[in-house]
Amino acid sequence: MKNPPLNIRMPAGMKKALEEIAAKEFRSLNSVILQFLDEQLRLKGINWQEQPEKKTKK
């Protein structure tokens, strides 16, 4: 399943800083943002890649 798009607003300076990181690392802006979000979630102990538990019928 393809990931649905998400539009967000951010300060122009923040976007510029992220674009500079992306350019220096030859990566897309999207991949840089995803990396930052992933790192922050991991620091908070959140494994967003976990599969939800399957409910069993009783």
Jmol script that loads the backbone (N, CA, C; Angstrom):
load data "model"
ATOM      1  N   MET A   1       0.839  -1.182   0.000  1.00  0.00           N
ATOM      2  CA  MET A   1       0.000   0.000   0.000  1.00  0.00           C
ATOM      3  C   MET A   1       0.883   1.244   0.000  1.00  0.00           C
ATOM      4  N   LYS A   2       0.576   2.147  -0.856  1.00  0.00           N
ATOM      5  CA  LYS A   2       1.343   3.382  -0.955  1.00  0.00           C
ATOM      6  C   LYS A   2       1.004   4.299   0.218  1.00  0.00           C
ATOM      7  N   ASN A   3       2.018   4.996   0.711  1.00  0.00           N
ATOM      8  CA  ASN A   3       1.793   5.925   1.814  1.00  0.00           C
ATOM      9  C   ASN A   3       1.035   7.146   1.309  1.00  0.00           C
ATOM     10  N   PRO A   4      -0.032   7.538   2.011  1.00  0.00           N
ATOM     11  CA  PRO A   4      -0.781   8.722   1.576  1.00  0.00           C
ATOM     12  C   PRO A   4       0.024   9.993   1.828  1.00  0.00           C
ATOM     13  N   PRO A   5      -0.141  11.009   0.989  1.00  0.00           N
ATOM     14  CA  PRO A   5       0.594  12.258   1.187  1.00  0.00           C
ATOM     15  C   PRO A   5       0.115  12.990   2.433  1.00  0.00           C
ATOM     16  N   LEU A   6       1.005  13.785   2.998  1.00  0.00           N
ATOM     17  CA  LEU A   6       0.693  14.586   4.175  1.00  0.00           C
ATOM     18  C   LEU A   6       1.253  15.981   3.951  1.00  0.00           C
ATOM     19  N   ASN A   7       0.394  16.959   3.981  1.00  0.00           N
ATOM     20  CA  ASN A   7       0.833  18.347   3.831  1.00  0.00           C
ATOM     21  C   ASN A   7       1.021  18.949   5.213  1.00  0.00           C
ATOM     22  N   ILE A   8       2.176  19.569   5.432  1.00  0.00           N
ATOM     23  CA  ILE A   8       2.425  20.228   6.712  1.00  0.00           C
ATOM     24  C   ILE A   8       2.950  21.636   6.467  1.00  0.00           C
ATOM     25  N   ARG A   9       2.738  22.484   7.447  1.00  0.00           N
ATOM     26  CA  ARG A   9       3.293  23.834   7.393  1.00  0.00           C
ATOM     27  C   ARG A   9       4.473  23.883   8.347  1.00  0.00           C
ATOM     28  N   MET A  10       5.524  24.579   7.923  1.00  0.00           N
ATOM     29  CA  MET A  10       6.678  24.763   8.797  1.00  0.00           C
ATOM     30  C   MET A  10       7.300  26.114   8.496  1.00  0.00           C
ATOM     31  N   PRO A  11       8.012  26.656   9.471  1.00  0.00           N
ATOM     32  CA  PRO A  11       8.677  27.939   9.236  1.00  0.00           C
ATOM     33  C   PRO A  11       9.647  27.839   8.056  1.00  0.00           C
ATOM     34  N   ALA A  12       9.741  28.923   7.309  1.00  0.00           N
ATOM     35  CA  ALA A  12      10.596  28.942   6.120  1.00  0.00           C
ATOM     36  C   ALA A  12      12.043  28.604   6.456  1.00  0.00           C
ATOM     37  N   GLY A  13      12.527  29.097   7.586  1.00  0.00           N
ATOM     38  CA  GLY A  13      13.908  28.824   7.979  1.00  0.00           C
ATOM     39  C   GLY A  13      14.153  27.346   8.250  1.00  0.00           C
ATOM     40  N   MET A  14      13.162  26.685   8.844  1.00  0.00           N
ATOM     41  CA  MET A  14      13.285  25.254   9.115  1.00  0.00           C
ATOM     42  C   MET A  14      13.322  24.472   7.805  1.00  0.00           C
ATOM     43  N   LYS A  15      12.452  24.850   6.880  1.00  0.00           N
ATOM     44  CA  LYS A  15      12.429  24.172   5.577  1.00  0.00           C
ATOM     45  C   LYS A  15      13.760  24.356   4.858  1.00  0.00           C
ATOM     46  N   LYS A  16      14.285  25.570   4.903  1.00  0.00           N
ATOM     47  CA  LYS A  16      15.564  25.849   4.248  1.00  0.00           C
ATOM     48  C   LYS A  16      16.679  25.004   4.862  1.00  0.00           C
ATOM     49  N   ALA A  17      16.695  24.898   6.179  1.00  0.00           N
ATOM     50  CA  ALA A  17      17.719  24.100   6.857  1.00  0.00           C
ATOM     51  C   ALA A  17      17.616  22.630   6.448  1.00  0.00           C
ATOM     52  N   LEU A  18      16.397  22.116   6.379  1.00  0.00           N
ATOM     53  CA  LEU A  18      16.196  20.721   5.973  1.00  0.00           C
ATOM     54  C   LEU A  18      16.597  20.505   4.515  1.00  0.00           C
ATOM     55  N   GLU A  19      16.278  21.477   3.668  1.00  0.00           N
ATOM     56  CA  GLU A  19      16.670  21.384   2.256  1.00  0.00           C
ATOM     57  C   GLU A  19      18.190  21.382   2.108  1.00  0.00           C
ATOM     58  N   GLU A  20      18.872  22.162   2.931  1.00  0.00           N
ATOM     59  CA  GLU A  20      20.337  22.195   2.881  1.00  0.00           C
ATOM     60  C   GLU A  20      20.927  20.850   3.305  1.00  0.00           C
ATOM     61  N   ILE A  21      20.358  20.257   4.336  1.00  0.00           N
ATOM     62  CA  ILE A  21      20.817  18.930   4.768  1.00  0.00           C
ATOM     63  C   ILE A  21      20.605  17.925   3.640  1.00  0.00           C
ATOM     64  N   ALA A  22      19.418  17.964   3.045  1.00  0.00           N
ATOM     65  CA  ALA A  22      19.100  17.035   1.956  1.00  0.00           C
ATOM     66  C   ALA A  22      20.077  17.201   0.791  1.00  0.00           C
ATOM     67  N   ALA A  23      20.366  18.430   0.433  1.00  0.00           N
ATOM     68  CA  ALA A  23      21.278  18.685  -0.686  1.00  0.00           C
ATOM     69  C   ALA A  23      22.686  18.180  -0.373  1.00  0.00           C
ATOM     70  N   LYS A  24      23.163  18.438   0.835  1.00  0.00           N
ATOM     71  CA  LYS A  24      24.510  17.998   1.220  1.00  0.00           C
ATOM     72  C   LYS A  24      24.632  16.481   1.232  1.00  0.00           C
ATOM     73  N   GLU A  25      23.534  15.808   1.572  1.00  0.00           N
ATOM     74  CA  GLU A  25      23.552  14.344   1.674  1.00  0.00           C
ATOM     75  C   GLU A  25      23.012  13.655   0.418  1.00  0.00           C
ATOM     76  N   PHE A  26      22.723  14.458  -0.625  1.00  0.00           N
ATOM     77  CA  PHE A  26      22.189  13.928  -1.888  1.00  0.00           C
ATOM     78  C   PHE A  26      20.949  13.069  -1.646  1.00  0.00           C
ATOM     79  N   ARG A  27      20.044  13.615  -0.837  1.00  0.00           N
ATOM     80  CA  ARG A  27      18.811  12.909  -0.486  1.00  0.00           C
ATOM     81  C   ARG A  27      17.627  13.826  -0.746  1.00  0.00           C
ATOM     82  N   SER A  28      16.450  13.248  -0.712  1.00  0.00           N
ATOM     83  CA  SER A  28      15.246  14.059  -0.878  1.00  0.00           C
ATOM     84  C   SER A  28      14.891  14.728   0.448  1.00  0.00           C
ATOM     85  N   LEU A  29      14.165  15.816   0.343  1.00  0.00           N
ATOM     86  CA  LEU A  29      13.673  16.497   1.535  1.00  0.00           C
ATOM     87  C   LEU A  29      12.787  15.544   2.338  1.00  0.00           C
ATOM     88  N   ASN A  30      11.962  14.786   1.654  1.00  0.00           N
ATOM     89  CA  ASN A  30      11.076  13.830   2.317  1.00  0.00           C
ATOM     90  C   ASN A  30      11.866  12.824   3.152  1.00  0.00           C
ATOM     91  N   SER A  31      12.940  12.278   2.597  1.00  0.00           N
ATOM     92  CA  SER A  31      13.703  11.266   3.336  1.00  0.00           C
ATOM     93  C   SER A  31      14.384  11.861   4.567  1.00  0.00           C
ATOM     94  N   VAL A  32      14.806  13.111   4.471  1.00  0.00           N
ATOM     95  CA  VAL A  32      15.424  13.775   5.626  1.00  0.00           C
ATOM     96  C   VAL A  32      14.388  13.976   6.732  1.00  0.00           C
ATOM     97  N   ILE A  33      13.206  14.434   6.360  1.00  0.00           N
ATOM     98  CA  ILE A  33      12.148  14.644   7.349  1.00  0.00           C
ATOM     99  C   ILE A  33      11.759  13.320   8.004  1.00  0.00           C
ATOM    100  N   LEU A  34      11.612  12.266   7.208  1.00  0.00           N
ATOM    101  CA  LEU A  34      11.267  10.955   7.767  1.00  0.00           C
ATOM    102  C   LEU A  34      12.340  10.459   8.730  1.00  0.00           C
ATOM    103  N   GLN A  35      13.601  10.681   8.386  1.00  0.00           N
ATOM    104  CA  GLN A  35      14.688  10.262   9.269  1.00  0.00           C
ATOM    105  C   GLN A  35      14.612  11.007  10.603  1.00  0.00           C
ATOM    106  N   PHE A  36      14.391  12.315  10.555  1.00  0.00           N
ATOM    107  CA  PHE A  36      14.293  13.104  11.783  1.00  0.00           C
ATOM    108  C   PHE A  36      13.125  12.622  12.645  1.00  0.00           C
ATOM    109  N   LEU A  37      11.988  12.388  12.025  1.00  0.00           N
ATOM    110  CA  LEU A  37      10.822  11.916  12.774  1.00  0.00           C
ATOM    111  C   LEU A  37      11.077  10.539  13.383  1.00  0.00           C
ATOM    112  N   ASP A  38      11.673   9.655  12.604  1.00  0.00           N
ATOM    113  CA  ASP A  38      11.979   8.312  13.093  1.00  0.00           C
ATOM    114  C   ASP A  38      12.922   8.375  14.294  1.00  0.00           C
ATOM    115  N   GLU A  39      13.954   9.200  14.203  1.00  0.00           N
ATOM    116  CA  GLU A  39      14.911   9.327  15.305  1.00  0.00           C
ATOM    117  C   GLU A  39      14.229   9.837  16.575  1.00  0.00           C
ATOM    118  N   GLN A  40      13.356  10.811  16.434  1.00  0.00           N
ATOM    119  CA  GLN A  40      12.664  11.353  17.607  1.00  0.00           C
ATOM    120  C   GLN A  40      11.717  10.334  18.230  1.00  0.00           C
ATOM    121  N   LEU A  41      11.014   9.589  17.398  1.00  0.00           N
ATOM    122  CA  LEU A  41      10.122   8.556  17.926  1.00  0.00           C
ATOM    123  C   LEU A  41      10.914   7.484  18.669  1.00  0.00           C
ATOM    124  N   ARG A  42      12.049   7.089  18.105  1.00  0.00           N
ATOM    125  CA  ARG A  42      12.884   6.075  18.769  1.00  0.00           C
ATOM    126  C   ARG A  42      13.419   6.589  20.099  1.00  0.00           C
ATOM    127  N   LEU A  43      13.820   7.867  20.150  1.00  0.00           N
ATOM    128  CA  LEU A  43      14.304   8.450  21.404  1.00  0.00           C
ATOM    129  C   LEU A  43      13.230   8.418  22.486  1.00  0.00           C
ATOM    130  N   LYS A  44      11.989   8.505  22.068  1.00  0.00           N
ATOM    131  CA  LYS A  44      10.875   8.473  23.012  1.00  0.00           C
ATOM    132  C   LYS A  44      10.392   7.048  23.281  1.00  0.00           C
ATOM    133  N   GLY A  45      11.101   6.071  22.726  1.00  0.00           N
ATOM    134  CA  GLY A  45      10.763   4.673  22.960  1.00  0.00           C
ATOM    135  C   GLY A  45       9.560   4.186  22.177  1.00  0.00           C
ATOM    136  N   ILE A  46       9.246   4.863  21.096  1.00  0.00           N
ATOM    137  CA  ILE A  46       8.084   4.488  20.288  1.00  0.00           C
ATOM    138  C   ILE A  46       8.558   3.744  19.043  1.00  0.00           C
ATOM    139  N   ASN A  47       8.144   2.486  18.934  1.00  0.00           N
ATOM    140  CA  ASN A  47       8.463   1.710  17.741  1.00  0.00           C
ATOM    141  C   ASN A  47       7.246   1.753  16.832  1.00  0.00           C
ATOM    142  N   TRP A  48       7.237   2.693  15.947  1.00  0.00           N
ATOM    143  CA  TRP A  48       6.080   2.892  15.076  1.00  0.00           C
ATOM    144  C   TRP A  48       5.947   1.788  14.033  1.00  0.00           C
ATOM    145  N   GLN A  49       6.968   0.960  13.883  1.00  0.00           N
ATOM    146  CA  GLN A  49       6.916  -0.110  12.889  1.00  0.00           C
ATOM    147  C   GLN A  49       6.317  -1.393  13.446  1.00  0.00           C
ATOM    148  N   GLU A  50       5.989  -1.401  14.740  1.00  0.00           N
ATOM    149  CA  GLU A  50       5.385  -2.596  15.322  1.00  0.00           C
ATOM    150  C   GLU A  50       4.039  -2.870  14.671  1.00  0.00           C
ATOM    151  N   GLN A  51       3.765  -4.130  14.500  1.00  0.00           N
ATOM    152  CA  GLN A  51       2.472  -4.522  13.967  1.00  0.00           C
ATOM    153  C   GLN A  51       1.476  -4.584  15.122  1.00  0.00           C
ATOM    154  N   PRO A  52       0.270  -4.080  14.925  1.00  0.00           N
ATOM    155  CA  PRO A  52      -0.717  -4.159  16.005  1.00  0.00           C
ATOM    156  C   PRO A  52      -1.051  -5.613  16.320  1.00  0.00           C
ATOM    157  N   GLU A  53      -1.356  -5.854  17.589  1.00  0.00           N
ATOM    158  CA  GLU A  53      -1.701  -7.217  17.995  1.00  0.00           C
ATOM    159  C   GLU A  53      -2.997  -7.641  17.325  1.00  0.00           C
ATOM    160  N   LYS A  54      -3.014  -8.884  16.881  1.00  0.00           N
ATOM    161  CA  LYS A  54      -4.232  -9.417  16.288  1.00  0.00           C
ATOM    162  C   LYS A  54      -5.161  -9.855  17.405  1.00  0.00           C
ATOM    163  N   LYS A  55      -6.400  -9.450  17.282  1.00  0.00           N
ATOM    164  CA  LYS A  55      -7.385  -9.837  18.286  1.00  0.00           C
ATOM    165  C   LYS A  55      -7.867 -11.248  17.983  1.00  0.00           C
ATOM    166  N   THR A  56      -7.930 -12.037  19.017  1.00  0.00           N
ATOM    167  CA  THR A  56      -8.424 -13.398  18.844  1.00  0.00           C
ATOM    168  C   THR A  56      -9.878 -13.457  19.274  1.00  0.00           C
ATOM    169  N   LYS A  57     -10.639 -14.223  18.548  1.00  0.00           N
ATOM    170  CA  LYS A  57     -12.055 -14.378  18.890  1.00  0.00           C
ATOM    171  C   LYS A  57     -12.178 -15.371  20.026  1.00  0.00           C
ATOM    172  N   LYS A  58     -13.058 -15.069  20.957  1.00  0.00           N
ATOM    173  CA  LYS A  58     -13.278 -15.966  22.100  1.00  0.00           C
ATOM    174  C   LYS A  58     -14.521 -16.791  21.895  1.00  0.00           C
TER     175      LYS A  58
END
end "model"
wireframe off; spacefill off
backbone 0.3
color backbone group
